[in-house]
Amino acid sequence: LHTIARESAVAIRVEASKVPLHPDTKDLDQSKRLLSALNEGEDFELLGTCAPAVAALVMREFPGFVLLGEVRSGQGVCLLNEGCETPLTEGGYEHRW
């Protein structure tokens, strides 16, 4: 998300309730499950952006896709959770070569 936002010079808003949570984290509280989904590795999801009209078509044709949020003008990534927007810092595993 951060790479897409930075390289495209846009802001991305993610709805917390839409983020897929791994079943192995079901014993954690909701906020820790969300942090795990946003920052940990080895569980991969495909992430992309498209125009709203294309998103509707994709969602209809491929029901497994999840619409996580929206891209808009601005910069950075934020999480919308119960009506509150919180900036997300970059996290996750960093591969070093």
Beta strands, then each sheet from edge to edge (+ up, - down):
strand 1: 11-15
strand 2: 69-72
strand 3: 76-81
strand 4: 84-87
sheet 1: 2+ 1- 3- 4+
end
